[in-house]
Amino acid sequence: MITNNQDIHFSGRLTFQEFRKGNGPMARKFLWYSFFLCLLIFFLISIRNLALLPSVIFAFFFALVVVLLANILLFLEYLLIYKIDPIFKQERHFSIQNDGVHVSTEHAESFYKWGEFRSVRQRKKLYFLYRSVFKKIIIPQRFFTNAKDQEAFERIIHDNIPRS
């Protein structure tokens, strides 16, 4: 809802899928680096005993296995963090104002000035307001009650935060 002073108010709870997708970019980088590192290590180990093509196939197969296991472990880690930490399941209330973003939960309140944000991204019905490489605010599009609020939100964040 947009008030007279153009503040935008909305609220909601993050689902596990949204929490997991919010951490996805870092996980994907980790998995790609793991894949290429394992590919190189397994290739260097197997090239001593096998010909070139079997070494490449062996290295590729075991690198895929390692990445698959790492992906399963990351999923379990996100699930455990989401289930154990009650903060992720609390309803968040947002107030987007001309001077920054106000976020409140049942037990905490935070205010972030626009200058504290380094970038904004939009992916798969989620907004990511980055304060640093690892710290971000995740806002699902479903939190908005109508398209007018969402458009006003997008206009305000694009005017105040660099896009990356």
ZISUL-V796387 format. One record per backbone hydrogen bond with DSSP energy under -0.5 kcal/mol. CO is the residue of the C=O (numbers start at 0). NH is the residue of the N-H. E is the energy in kcal/mol with one decimal. If there is no record, write none. Layout:
((CO	NH	E) (CO	NH	E))
//
This chain:
((0	2	-0.5) (0	8	-1.6) (2	5	-1.9) (6	2	-1.9) (7	95	-3.0) (9	93	-3.5) (11	91	-3.0) (14	18	-2.4) (15	19	-2.8) (16	20	-2.6) (17	21	-2.0) (18	22	-1.0) (19	22	-0.6) (20	23	-0.7) (22	26	-1.6) (23	27	-3.0) (24	28	-1.9) (25	29	-2.3) (26	30	-2.7) (27	31	-2.5) (28	32	-2.7) (29	33	-2.5) (30	34	-2.5) (31	35	-2.4) (32	36	-2.4) (33	37	-2.8) (34	38	-2.6) (35	39	-2.2) (36	40	-2.6) (37	41	-3.1) (38	42	-2.0) (39	43	-2.6) (40	44	-2.1) (41	45	-2.4) (42	46	-2.3) (44	47	-0.5) (45	48	-1.1) (45	49	-2.2) (50	54	-1.8) (51	55	-2.2) (52	56	-2.5) (53	57	-2.8) (54	58	-2.6) (55	59	-2.7) (56	60	-2.6) (57	61	-2.3) (58	62	-2.3) (59	63	-2.2) (60	64	-2.0) (61	65	-2.4) (62	66	-2.4) (63	67	-2.5) (64	68	-2.4) (65	69	-2.5) (66	70	-2.5) (67	71	-2.1) (68	72	-2.4) (69	73	-2.4) (70	74	-2.2) (71	75	-2.4) (72	76	-2.4) (73	77	-2.7) (74	78	-2.4) (75	79	-2.6) (76	80	-2.7) (77	81	-2.6) (78	82	-2.6) (79	83	-2.5) (80	84	-2.4) (83	85	-0.7) (84	87	-0.9) (85	88	-0.6) (85	89	-0.7) (86	89	-0.8) (87	13	-0.6) (91	11	-1.9) (92	103	-2.3) (93	9	-1.8) (94	96	-0.7) (94	101	-2.6) (95	7	-2.2) (96	99	-0.7) (98	113	-1.0) (99	96	-3.1) (100	102	-0.5) (100	111	-2.8) (101	94	-2.2) (102	109	-3.2) (103	92	-2.9) (107	104	-3.1) (109	102	-2.8) (111	100	-2.9) (112	115	-2.0) (113	116	-1.4) (118	129	-2.3) (119	163	-1.6) (120	127	-3.1) (122	125	-1.3) (124	140	-2.5) (125	122	-2.4) (126	128	-0.5) (126	138	-2.6) (127	120	-2.1) (127	129	-0.8) (128	136	-2.0) (129	117	-2.8) (129	118	-1.3) (133	135	-0.5) (134	130	-2.7) (134	131	-1.7) (135	137	-0.5) (136	128	-2.5) (136	138	-0.5) (138	126	-2.5) (139	142	-1.5) (140	143	-1.6) (142	10	-0.7) (145	149	-1.5) (146	150	-2.5) (147	151	-2.2) (148	152	-2.5) (149	153	-2.6) (150	154	-2.3) (151	155	-2.4) (152	156	-2.8) (153	157	-2.2) (154	158	-1.5) (155	159	-1.4) (156	160	-2.6) (161	119	-1.3))
//
